[in-house]
Amino acid sequence: MAKHTRIGKTELYVNPIGLGTNAVGGHNLFPNLDEEAGRELVRTGLAQGINFLDTAYVYGLGRSEEIIGEIVKERGNRSEIVIASKAAHQLNGNDMVLDNSPAFLKQAVEESLKRLQTDYIDLFYIHFPDRDTPKDEAVGALKQLKDEGKIRAIGVSNFSLDQLIEANKDGYVDVYQGEYNLISRDAEKELFPYVTEQQISFVPFYPLASGLLTGKYNLETEISEKNRKRPQFQAGVFEKNLEKIERVRQIAATKGAEVSQVILAWYLSRPCIDVIIPGAKRADQVLHNLKTLQIQLTAAEIQEIEQIFPL
């Protein structure tokens, strides 16, 4: 069993490898999703010691939350599982609009509680900033819900540094979730100094850069239409990234490990990162990610990886 780590200044203690569940019921995000495979990967993760599940309303418009609620209920150990969810998206006819208003966030938490079949959510994030709501007012609504015992910790996601500072005006923000990986390290300059100073835990999404940092790509690999638009897969950039990944593969080989496991272990060496939430579509990928915990990187290896992917 992995040693649990505390998320920032919260009272949440988790296995440092969590599970991102956008492929569990996220039919609007992935074509041809198999719900049973999604259930199986959550069950496998929980059985193997993962206790932190990251979901959101927008993953299947509530379907991901419903599936997680069913599985947690069947296990009967709610207090041992830390659930994070998020809201900001509202269906307005066929359009999806962003809303951070206190009224919307309070309603969104009530609806999430029902779908998750629980009376509290461990960590609740404002998923995306809207244009109009003052961010400290939005967070103030979550603080009320925290005081009522409906949520245990407050998070914001995808906020700019200025929005985060406004949101944290009263010191209520516990967790920040944003894009961060070895290929895109901008957060180190923009956000890390502030979150470190404020004891806000940073949870990275896209930690494996849409699959590129798994090490599964080579020059012959077919790149999907979706990934072709991402900067790390652009011609010229892609080839350079593959060369860097090969250098990490050499470090991984000395440990009998995979590239992705070494990279995930590197993230956990960052002082403001307590937990990572790699997604998975199959149960074997969950087991693969968990092997990260067996990897000990030396100070020299941490520095070498940092130099392979310079800021």
C-alpha positions in Angstrom: 0.0 0.0 0.0 1.4 3.4 -1.0 2.2 5.9 1.7 -0.5 8.5 1.6 0.5 12.2 1.1 -1.4 15.3 2.2 -2.8 17.5 -0.5 -1.4 21.0 0.4 -3.0 22.5 3.5 -6.2 20.3 3.2 -7.1 17.4 5.4 -7.1 15.1 2.4 -4.6 12.3 2.4 -4.1 10.4 -0.9 -2.0 7.9 -2.8 0.2 10.2 -4.9 -1.0 8.4 -8.0 -4.7 9.3 -8.5 -7.0 8.5 -11.4 -8.4 11.0 -13.9 -11.8 9.7 -15.1 -12.7 11.6 -18.2 -12.8 8.3 -20.1 -15.2 6.8 -17.5 -18.6 7.8 -18.9 -17.2 10.7 -20.9 -19.1 9.8 -24.1 -19.0 13.5 -25.2 -15.2 13.4 -25.1 -14.3 10.0 -26.5 -16.1 8.2 -29.3 -17.2 4.5 -28.7 -16.5 4.5 -24.9 -17.2 1.2 -23.2 -18.8 1.9 -19.9 -18.0 -1.6 -18.5 -14.3 -1.0 -19.3 -14.6 2.3 -17.5 -16.1 0.6 -14.4 -13.4 -2.0 -14.5 -10.5 0.5 -14.5 -12.0 2.4 -11.5 -12.5 -0.9 -9.6 -9.0 -2.0 -10.5 -7.5 1.3 -9.3 -9.4 1.2 -6.0 -8.5 -2.5 -5.4 -4.8 -1.6 -6.0 -4.7 1.2 -3.5 -5.7 4.3 -5.6 -7.9 6.4 -3.3 -8.2 9.7 -5.3 -10.7 9.9 -8.2 -10.9 13.1 -10.3 -14.1 13.6 -12.2 -16.3 16.5 -13.5 -19.8 17.3 -14.7 -18.5 17.8 -18.2 -17.2 14.2 -18.4 -20.3 12.8 -20.0 -22.5 15.6 -18.6 -22.7 13.9 -15.3 -22.3 10.3 -16.4 -18.8 9.9 -15.1 -20.0 11.1 -11.6 -22.9 8.6 -11.8 -20.6 5.7 -12.5 -18.1 6.7 -9.8 -21.0 7.0 -7.4 -22.2 3.5 -8.2 -18.8 2.0 -7.7 -18.0 3.8 -4.5 -21.4 2.7 -3.2 -20.9 -0.9 -4.1 -17.5 -0.9 -2.3 -19.1 0.6 0.9 -15.9 2.5 1.9 -16.8 6.1 1.1 -14.7 7.6 3.9 -11.5 5.9 2.5 -12.0 7.4 -1.0 -11.2 11.0 -1.9 -13.4 12.3 -4.7 -12.7 15.5 -6.7 -15.3 17.0 -9.0 -15.7 20.2 -11.0 -18.3 22.4 -12.4 -18.6 25.6 -14.5 -20.4 24.3 -17.7 -24.1 24.9 -18.1 -26.1 23.6 -21.0 -28.1 26.5 -22.5 -30.1 25.0 -25.3 -27.4 23.4 -27.5 -24.8 25.8 -26.3 -22.4 25.2 -23.4 -21.8 28.3 -21.4 -19.5 28.9 -18.4 -21.0 30.1 -15.1 -19.1 30.8 -11.8 -22.0 32.6 -10.1 -22.6 31.6 -6.5 -26.1 30.4 -7.3 -24.9 28.2 -10.1 -22.0 26.7 -8.1 -24.3 25.9 -5.2 -26.8 24.2 -7.5 -23.9 22.3 -9.3 -22.6 20.9 -6.0 -26.1 19.7 -5.0 -26.5 18.0 -8.4 -23.0 16.4 -8.1 -23.8 15.1 -4.6 -26.9 13.3 -6.0 -25.0 11.8 -9.0 -22.2 10.7 -6.7 -24.7 9.3 -4.2 -22.8 11.0 -1.3 -23.4 13.7 1.2 -20.0 15.4 0.7 -17.4 15.9 -2.0 -13.8 16.0 -0.8 -12.5 18.5 -3.3 -14.6 20.7 -5.6 -13.2 22.9 -8.3 -14.5 25.7 -10.4 -13.6 24.0 -13.7 -13.1 27.1 -15.9 -13.4 30.8 -15.3 -16.4 32.6 -16.7 -16.2 36.2 -17.9 -18.3 38.1 -15.4 -18.2 36.6 -11.9 -15.7 38.1 -9.4 -13.5 35.1 -8.6 -13.4 35.8 -4.8 -17.3 35.8 -4.8 -17.3 32.4 -6.7 -14.8 30.9 -4.1 -16.9 32.5 -1.3 -19.8 30.4 -2.4 -17.7 27.3 -2.2 -16.5 28.4 1.3 -20.1 28.5 2.4 -20.5 24.9 1.1 -17.3 23.9 3.0 -18.6 25.4 6.2 -21.9 23.4 5.7 -19.8 20.2 5.3 -20.9 19.6 1.7 -17.3 20.0 0.4 -14.0 19.5 2.2 -11.6 21.5 0.1 -11.8 24.2 -2.6 -10.1 24.1 -6.0 -9.9 26.2 -9.1 -8.9 25.0 -12.6 -7.7 26.7 -15.8 -7.5 30.1 -14.1 -4.8 32.6 -15.1 -2.5 33.8 -12.3 -4.4 37.0 -12.0 -7.7 35.1 -11.7 -6.2 32.7 -9.1 -4.9 35.7 -7.0 -8.4 37.2 -7.1 -10.0 33.9 -6.3 -7.6 33.5 -3.3 -8.2 37.0 -1.9 -9.4 35.5 1.4 -6.9 32.6 1.4 -9.6 30.0 0.7 -8.2 28.2 -2.4 -6.6 24.9 -1.5 -5.8 23.3 -4.9 -5.1 24.6 -8.4 -5.4 22.3 -11.4 -3.7 23.4 -14.6 -1.9 22.2 -17.7 1.7 21.1 -16.9 4.0 18.5 -18.3 7.7 18.3 -19.4 6.9 19.7 -22.8 4.8 22.6 -21.5 6.5 23.9 -18.3 5.2 27.4 -18.4 3.4 26.9 -15.1 6.8 26.8 -13.4 7.3 30.4 -14.2 3.8 31.7 -14.0 2.1 29.8 -11.2 4.5 27.7 -9.1 6.0 30.6 -7.2 2.5 31.8 -6.1 1.0 28.4 -5.3 4.1 27.4 -3.3 4.0 30.6 -1.3 0.3 30.2 -0.6 0.5 26.4 0.2 -1.8 25.7 -2.7 -1.3 22.2 -4.1 -0.8 22.1 -7.9 -2.5 19.2 -9.7 -1.3 18.9 -13.3 -3.5 17.8 -16.1 -2.2 16.5 -19.4 0.8 15.1 -17.5 1.7 12.8 -20.4 1.1 15.5 -23.1 -1.8 13.7 -24.8 0.1 10.4 -24.9 3.4 11.8 -26.4 5.3 11.4 -23.1 4.2 7.7 -22.7 7.1 6.9 -25.1 4.7 5.0 -27.4 5.3 7.2 -30.4 8.0 6.9 -33.0 8.5 8.5 -36.5 6.2 5.9 -38.1 3.3 6.3 -35.6 0.0 7.4 -37.1 -1.0 10.7 -35.3 -4.7 11.2 -34.8 -6.5 14.2 -36.3 -7.1 15.6 -32.8 -3.4 15.4 -31.8 -2.2 16.7 -35.1 -3.5 20.1 -34.0 -1.5 20.1 -30.8 1.8 22.0 -30.7 3.9 19.1 -29.5 2.9 17.1 -32.6 3.7 19.7 -35.2 6.3 18.8 -37.8 9.8 19.6 -36.7 8.7 19.9 -33.0 7.5 16.3 -32.9 10.8 14.9 -34.1 12.7 17.0 -31.5 10.4 15.8 -28.8 11.0 12.2 -29.8 14.7 12.7 -29.4 14.3 14.1 -25.9 12.0 11.1 -25.0 14.7 8.7 -26.2 17.1 10.2 -23.6 14.5 9.7 -20.9 14.1 6.1 -22.1 17.8 5.5 -21.4 17.2 6.6 -17.7 14.1 4.4 -17.6 16.0 1.4 -18.9 18.5 1.5 -16.0 15.5 1.2 -13.7 13.7 -1.5 -15.6 10.9 1.1 -16.0 8.9 2.7 -18.8 9.3 6.3 -20.0 5.9 7.4 -18.6 6.7 6.0 -15.1 9.9 7.9 -14.9 8.2 11.1 -16.1 5.4 10.8 -13.6 7.9 10.2 -10.8 9.7 13.4 -11.9 6.5 15.4 -11.4 6.2 14.1 -7.9 9.7 15.6 -7.2 8.2 19.1 -7.7 7.6 20.6 -4.2 4.1 22.0 -5.0 2.8 18.8 -6.6 1.4 16.3 -4.1 -0.7 14.1 -6.4 -0.9 13.4 -10.1 -4.0 12.1 -11.9 -3.0 10.4 -15.2 -6.1 9.3 -17.1 -6.7 5.7 -18.3 -9.0 3.9 -20.7 -8.1 0.4 -19.6 -7.4 -1.3 -16.3 -3.9 -2.3 -17.3 -3.0 1.3 -17.8 -4.0 2.0 -14.2 -1.6 -0.7 -13.0 1.1 0.6 -15.3 0.8 4.1 -13.7 0.9 2.7 -10.2 4.3 1.3 -10.8 5.6 4.9 -10.8 5.6 4.6 -7.0 8.4 2.0 -7.2 10.7 4.5 -8.9 13.3 6.4 -7.0 15.0 9.2 -9.0 18.3 10.5 -7.8 18.9 14.2 -7.6 21.2 13.9 -10.6 18.5 12.1 -12.7 15.9 14.8 -11.7 18.3 17.4 -12.9 19.2 15.6 -16.1 15.5 15.2 -17.0 15.0 19.0 -16.3 17.9 19.7 -18.7 16.5 17.4 -21.4 13.3 19.4 -21.5 14.5 23.0 -20.7 12.1 25.7 -19.7 
